Amino acid sequence: MKKKIVALLVSAVMTLSLLACGGGKETSGDSGDDSSKGQELTVWCWDAFNVDAMKKAGEIYTAKNPDVKINVVETVSADIQTLVQTYAMSNNLDALPDIFLMDDQVFAKYLQNYPEVFAELTNSGIPFSDFASAKVANSVRDGKNYGVPYDSNTVIACYRTDYLSEAGYTIKDLTDITWDQFITIGEDVLAKTGMPMLTNVQGEPDLLNMILQSAGISVFDEKGNISLVNNDGLVEAMNVYMELVEKGILQEQTDWSGYQGSINNGNVVGTINGSWICATIMSTDQAEQEGNWAVTNMPKLNDYPGATNYSAQGGSTWAIASSCDNYDLAVDFFKETWASSTEFYDSILTSLGAIATYLPAASSDAYNEVSAYFGNEAIYSKIVSFGGKIPTINKGIYWSEEKEALGVALANVMSGKLDLETAIKEAQSTVEFNIGM
């Protein structure tokens, strides 16, 4: 049966492999001298944003190493996950590229299920301590490193200062506060302006998960088992979320398009999300918004022990395939670019808006440039500094299953279908069933 499944998977991704320029290390299209091919690295990553960032890293590296070629192949995130699984199950690791990008939220799952795919980097000389520790933790297993952090997933709170001013508040009033304080302010702002403070996609527990991580709360135990029942921190965080919705402080949208629209159309005071949300905020064509946005940290979970104002959401990490023929070259490439070059991070910040999780970048000139859109403040340096304060938690390997179950639990409680205790028990049972426990 396993062989049949593998065969079906291999057949299903044949087209994907062709779209990825043939897959693996045969994507350059060059012919002739084999020695030149020995100085090539093939990279898979998704979206023009990530492709352009990796190409820029390649330009910086090859400027000093002209005999090296970095081939960047745009490959959809879901396709990378499928191909990693397929090639691992079929023992065809040579079909993988030298380097590939993987979503932080599934990295641990693939690392545990297919450890043979990932090259260990612990003693590579890559300075992992120079990256935000919570970000690094996404690609660590048994104390060993298997990934190089990429984009910042640091959570920020973004608010319209003109709306706050109308209600008699400033961004300082929203800085270093608790959720109870936020709710009090939110009720007042709503009463005075008619504007909800926050927006979120209905049924998506992303904000809930941000609240949990900010307080150091995991929904997995030390063995990686789902742990929703009798989790006091989860109960407190869910109650905060539901209170936000019930009091009209958080406006739920039907989909991502509605979420973006509520921000760009000026229908809410702000949002709390990963720092990549800055691109959405600045994408509006409404000129009056420029200069009327500000960035600060998120509220913390009241008096919960260990609660902070910092969290993470989304993001991705680079991996070197264990089948990479040029491991030393791949490591050197990262050591000279993603893991050391503030010049590189300055470049992708100014040209692409890509924000680093590389801590030394916070002191660079580009990161300390003020942003006219965000009230002439150096928001990027602030975001990097936030990243170093995010609690590290055990995220387990069943993130997608946990996310879906918590989304359903929230919906069931807010609709009155189930009480909170029952909804959490049902979510626990659902996850355990889906992962075969």
Secondary structure, 3 states (H helix, E strand, C coil): CHHHHHHHHHHHCHHHHHHCCCCCCCCCCCCCCHHHHCCEEEEEECHHHHHHHHHHHHHHHHHHCCCCEEEEEECCHHHHHHHHHHHHHCCCHHHCCCEEEEEHHHHHHHHHHCHHHECCCCCCCCCHHHECHHHHHHHEECCEECCEECECCEEEEEEEHHHHHHCCCCHHHHCCCEHHHHHHHHHHHHHHHCCCCEEEECCCCHHHHHHHHHCCCCCECCCCCECCCCCHHHHHHHHHHHHHHHCCCEEEECCHHHHHHHHHCCCCCEEEEECCHHHHHCCCCCHHHCCCEEEECCCECCCCCCCCCCCECCCEEEEEECCCCCHHHHHHHHHHCCCCCHHHHHHHHHHHCCCECEHHHHHCCHHHCCECCCCCECHHHHHHHHHCCCCCCCCCCCHHHHHHHHHHHHHHHHCCCCCHHHHHHHHHHHHHHHCCC
